[in-house]
Amino acid sequence: MESNGILISTMNDLPGYEVVTVYGEVFGLVVRSRNMFSNIGASFRTIFGGEARGYTSLLSTTRLEAVDRLRSEAHALGANAVLAMRFDTGVFANVMNEVAAYGTAVIVRPIAPKSD
């Protein structure tokens, strides 16, 4: 996935590219909470079953924002790619959700094709 000149990959390497500079770990972190009424609605889902769509939407949006923050941090370092990107999540006080996107900021360049 490439946006704002930063290529993000979950792979440890990037076929067709070589890593020329490694800047190190970068991350984007977002902590969010749902409003009280959403929390009550979600608690009913735990009793009766079913998808908690509000939370699904919240987590999806939060992941996208975490990746945007990761991309900004990599860009600030001068990187043009982030390799081995992963997500980590956690819950605080049973009301807030934390999402971290992290990876290794690098500069990559295309590998020149071999001429015969």
N, C-alpha and C positions, 0 to 999 in steps of 0.2 A: 504494500500500500504506500503510495507516494503522495505527499501533499506538502506544499511550501518548500519543495526541493529536498525534503527529507524522506528517504526511502526507509520504510519500517518493515522488518521481516522477523518472523518467529524462528527462522533457520539460523544455525550457527555460522554458516557461510552463505555466500550469495553467488550462485552459478553465473559465470560470465563476467564476474567482477573480482578484483583483488583488493584486499584491505591494505591501505598504504599508511594509515595513521590510526592509532587507537587512543581515544580520549578517556575511556573508562565508563563506569556505571553512570547512568542517568535515570531519573524517574519522574513520573508525574503522579501526584497524590491528590485525591479528592475525598472529603469526608462529608457525608450528607445525612440528613434525617428526614423522615416523613412527618407529616403533621399528625396530630393526635387522632383525628378521625380516620385517617388512613391506617394507622396502627391498630385501631379497634377493628376496622374492617378486615384487616389481614389476620387478626387473631381469630375471627370467626372462620376464616378459611382453614386454619389449623384444626378446628373442630369438625367442620363439615367437608373438608377436602376441596380440591380445585386449585387452579392457578391464582396467585395473587398478582393480577395484571398490573396494578399500580407499582408494586415492587419490581416487577420485570421491567417495566418502562423506566423506572428510576435507575436501576442498575445498568441498563443499556446506555442510557444517557450519561451516567457517571463514568462508565468505561470509555466512552468516546471523549469525554472531557479529560480524563486521565491521559489518554493517548495524545491529545492536543498539547497538554502540559509537558509530556515527555518530549514531543517534537520540538517545542519551544526551547526546552533546556538543551537539547542536542544542537539546535541551531545556534544558540548563544555561545556554545563551545567552538563552533566552526565546523561541526560534523555535517555530513550529507547523508548519513544513514544510521540506523539503529539496528543492531543484530541481536538475535536471541531474545526478542521482546517477549515478556511474560506478564501475566496479571497475578496479583495477590489481593485477597480481600480479608476483611475482618469486621467484627461487630464490637461496638463500644456501648456499654450500659444498656444493651438490648434496645436501643432507640436510634443509634447512628451506625451507618455502614461506611467503611473505608475501602477504597479501591486504589491500588497502586499499579501503575504500568511501569515496568522497568526493563532495561536492556543495556547493551554496550554501544556507546556512541563511537562512530568510526568515520573515516573518510574512505570511500571506495572509488575505484575507477574501473571502467570497462577493460577487460583483457583484450589486447590487440589480437585479431585473428592471425593464425599462422599462415604464412604464404608458402605455397608449394614451389 
